Amino acid sequence: MNKEQIFSIWAPDDSPWSRWAKPVLFAHLDLPQIPVTETVADVNWSPPPPGGDVALVLDLPGAEGVLIGVALAVRGYRPVPLYNAVPLPAGESFINPVNDKPLAAVNVSPILGALKEGAEKLAPLSLPSDAPPAFLLDANRRGGERKMLPGEFDNRSLSFTTDFPSALYLASHGIQRVILVQKNAIDPQPDLAHSLRRWQDGGLKLERLRLDPYSKPESFEVARPSWYGAMFQRLLARLRLRRSRDGGFGGWISAPPSGG
């Protein structure tokens, strides 16, 4: 399969959620990828989707979201990849040979491999067009607390409210509640909190669960985040995230100009 065919499997024309699937990583499927170790993902925590009213948000590190998303597809959910970070350009090693440190803020190569391998498992499933969504995010998207240096590739990214359907759109497709799934955290990341709060304001019920260690789903409310709404967008602009010319986030950090 070529990359266009792989993307069409993840974002088929008949799914109402495909308009939110991000093509960023799919455009780079011709780059070398890290093979994904076969694991059996336990998704028994998820409500049965047929006739259900639940959407899922998987904010999980690296390829884990893709692996669990494919397992959820077998159960009847439509996984929707929302990965926005650009991989290192072709020919670049993730480990910098100069200092043996990661050259890029976020390693998305395992996600690339998981998306490619996952397409082969999704293709024969024939999910119905009304399959409820499971939105996939990389929990490592913000790059942790790492300080980026000149000569490094800054592909940190954020989740924006525009990356998701509105509460009204979700409700019009039968969604009444959203479950946030994270690995070892219970509170949503600050950027994602804005989208969850908008859904909450729109009348959707929010639940959350943690996979490691496992915690049962519980209802929760998102407090009004700082810089909520339009003010938050202006704050994000000041974070100087690097937009790629090909879409998504990623760019080299140049050395500051010398002056005297």
N, C-alpha and C positions, 0 to 999 in steps of 0.2 A: 504493500500500500504506500502511496505517496502521502505527503503531509496534508494535502487538501482532502484526500479521502479519510485520513485519520481524524481531521477536524470535523468532517461531516458526520462521522460516527459519534463523536462526543457532542456535537451540536446539530442534530438532525432538523430538517426544515419543519417537521410536523410538531416539534416540541415548543410550547409557549415560553420555555425558559432559555432557548438557544440564543436569543438576542443578547443575553448577558454573558455568555461564554466568551472568554478572552482568547483571541487568536495569537497573542504575543509569543508564547512558547512554541506553539505549533509551527510558527514561521521559521523556527530554528531546529526542526527535527532532523535536518541534514547534518547537524553537528554530532560529534561523538557523544555517546551517553554512557552513564554508569549503569551496568546491569542491575536490575532490582532483584533482591533475594525473595524467592517465593515464600510467602507466609500465608497462613490461614487467618483472615481477619474475623474476629468475633463481633457480629453485629446484632446479637440477640437482644441488646439493649434498645434497639430501634422499634418503634411501634409498627405493626403491620400496615403497609401503605395502601392496599386496595380499599378504596372508599374512605381513606383516611383524610384527616384535615391538618396534617403536620408537614412543615418544611424543616429541613435540617441545615445547620451551618457547621461545617467541620473546619475548625481552626487548628490544624495539626501540623507538626513540623515536617518539612521536606516532602518525601514521596508517600508518607503515611496516609495523608488525606486521599491521595489517588487510590491506594490499595484498598482502603476502607470504602471509598466511593464505589469502586467496582463491586465489592462484596455487597454493598447496599443496592446496587443495580440488580444483582441476582435476586435480591429480596423484593424489588419492584420500584425502587427510587430512580430518578434521573439525576446522575451526578453532573454538576455544572462547574467546570474549572474556571476559577477567577484569578489565575496566576498572572501577575503583572510585571515580573522582573525579567530583564533580558539576561541571557547567559553570556559568559565571556566569549569574545570573538574567537573564530576558528584559529587554531594553532597556539592558543594561550593555555598554559597549565594552571590549574586552580591553585596549586602551591607555588608561591614565588621562589624560584631557585636562589634568589639573592639572600633572603632572610628566612626561608622555610616557613613562612606564614601564608595564610590564605590571601590570594591576590584580589579576590572579589568579596564583597560584603556578604553575599548570600550564594550558596552553592545550589543552583537549580538543575544541575545535570541529572541527579537522581529523579527529579520530577519529570524531566524530558523522557527518560527511559521508561518510567511508569506510565506516562500517557501513551507512549507508543505500544507497549505491551498490553496496556489496559484496553486499547481499541480492539485487539484481537478477541478479547473476552466479551466486550460489549456488543460487537457486531452481530453475533447469533442470538441475542436475547430478545429482540423484537419488543422492546418496551412500548407500552401504549402511550399515545400522545399526551394523555392526562396524568402520567406518572408524576408524583410529587417530587419537588426538587431537593437535592442535597448539594448545597453550595460548598465548593472546596477552596480553602485558603491555606497559604503557607504561614504557619505560626512564626517562622523565622524571618518574615518579610522585612522587618524593621532593622535587621542586622544587630540586634542586641545593643549593648552599650559601646560597641567598637567605635573608635575614632578613626576616620578614614584619612589616609595620608596621600601625598602626591605620588603618582605612578600606580595607584590602586584603582580598581574598577568598582565604582559605587553603583550597585544595582538594588539599593534599598528601595522599598516601596511602601505604600499605605493602602488601606482599604477605604474607599470613598463611599458616601451614601449613594452616589449615582451608579455604583457597581452592582446594586441590587434592585429588584423590583420594589415598587412602593407597596405600602400596606394595602392600599385599595386594589392594586393589581393582584396581589396574593389572595386577598379575600374574594375577588371576583373568580378565582380559580379554586375556591373551596378551602383555602388555607386559613385556619383560625389560630394556630399556635406555631411557634418556632422553637426548636430545641438547639441550643448552642452546645457543641461537643468539643472539648479540649482534652489535651493529654494529661498534663500535670498542673493545671491551673483551673480555678473555678470562676474567677472574675474575667469579664471580657477585656481584651486589649483596648487601649484608649481610642484608637481609630475606629474599631468595629463598634464600640459603644454608641457612636453617633447613629449608625444604621439601626442598631437594636432599639435605641430610644425612639427613633422615628416610627418604627413598627409598633412600639408600645403606645406611642401617642395616637397611632392610627387604629388602635383597638385590638391588636394582636396580643395573645398571651405568650409570655416568654418562659422557657424552662432551660435548665442547664444541667450538664453532667460532666464528670471527669472520668477519663479512662484509666489513669495510672497515678495513684491508686483509684480503683473504681468507686464512684459515688452514684447513687441512684438519682434519676432526674428529679429536680426540684424547681418549683416556681420561683421566679425572682423578678425584681424590678430594677431598671437602670436609672440611676439618678441623672439629672440633667447634667451632661458633661460640660466642662469648661469650654468656652468659645463655641457653644452650640450654634449650629446653623451657619449663616453666611460668614460670621466672624471666624469660624473655624477654617473656612476655605482660605481666608486671607492669612491665617496663621500657617497653614500648610505651605503656602507660597513662599513663606520666609524660611522654611526648612531647607530650601535649596536642593530638593531632590532632583536628580538628573534624568530628564526625559530623553529617551532614545529617539532618534530621527525615524526609526522604523516602528515606533509605538512602544508603550511600556516605559519602564524605568531602567536606566543603565548608561553609564558614561565614565570615561577616564578622568581622574582628578589630575589637573595640571599643576605644576609648581607655581607658586605665587611669583609675580614679576619682581625682579630685583630692582631696587632703587637706591639712589644715593644722593 
